[in-house]
Amino acid sequence: MKIVMLDRNSLGMDIDISIFHKIGDFTAYDVQSREQSKEAIRDAEVLIFNKTRVDEDLLQHAPNMKLLCVTATGWDNIDVSYAKSRGIQVRNVRNYSTPAVCQHTFALALYLLEKLHFYDEYVKSGAYSKQLGFSNFSEVYHELYGKTWGIIGMGNIGRAVAKVADAFGCKIVHFSPSGNTEQGEYEKVSFDQILAQSDILSIHCPLTDKTRNLITLDALKKMKKTAILINVSRGPVVNDADLAFALEHDFIGAAGLDVLGVEPMAVDNPLGNIKDSRKLLITPHMAWASVEARTRCMEEVVLNITTFEEGVERNLVTE
């Protein structure tokens, strides 16, 4: 089969993709213009991609296309309806990044909770060497033990986070934006309840019409003033401007973000004006990207292609 990969460099150049040469006539392209992408896929039967918008405008230039393989779990950049109308299968990759995203969720939360930026700078500035006592705890911090950890989106990642938070001694509550998730082990609450109760609120839901702009200024005002918001799902779930306003006016305690409304971060994003890392920590959409996770992702894509050739249904996206 003729296999084309777009935005290859979005997966990291340290990841070996030579295996695709063993299963088809394979060509990879780094991020390029829309017109270049249209030309690149002209003869393709299988398209591998990450963030490229794959819709009718693109696919009409690929008359032989049979299979779309997104190197991610989310598929909000794919016009699945159009693909189905053409008889093109869409397959995603599931569970590959769960350990990495779970780990990063706690890295963000603990950095903010324990005021680690302040204490790191305190030592490196020389202030610690000049003090008389052996300890310094001038910035108050708290334990996770006994706190309420709220989870929006109790899928695989949400459940992994719940398990770790439970081990820390947190009370777990969760909210399902779709209304479909049933997780009997942990208490299910309403949206207003999770906002009001959570000391840490982490977001792990997909981007849908129900979750876009889910966290607005109105929602943030309902949270505890000491609450920490963590978003490692999709940027547009949180309104960036509203969050910036809430942080500047102390409606919540802090926020840790791995995703933003526009990526890369827009130069005029008001969150960029908040320089206090005790209040806001932003990482560049890398929670999913441990080398182990990216390797698993490629292995899963290979299986998606080979099972397609064998007529086996796997990781189908049907909307």
Secondary structure, DSSP 8 states (H G I E B T S, - for coil): -EEEESSGGGG-TTS--GGGGGTSEEEE--S--HHHHHHHTTT-SEEEESSS-BSHHHHTT-TT--EEEESSS--TTB-HHHHHHTT-EEE---STTHHHHHHHHHHHHHHHHTTHHHHHHHHHTTHHHH-SSS----S----STT-EEEEE--SHHHHHHHHHHHHTT-EEEEE-SSS----TTSEE--HHHHHHH-SEEEE-----TTTTT-B-HHHHHTS-TT-EEEE-S-GGGB-HHHHHHHHHTTSSSEEEES--SSSS--TT-GGGG---TTTEEE--S-TT--HHHHHHHHHHHHHHHHHHHTT---SB---
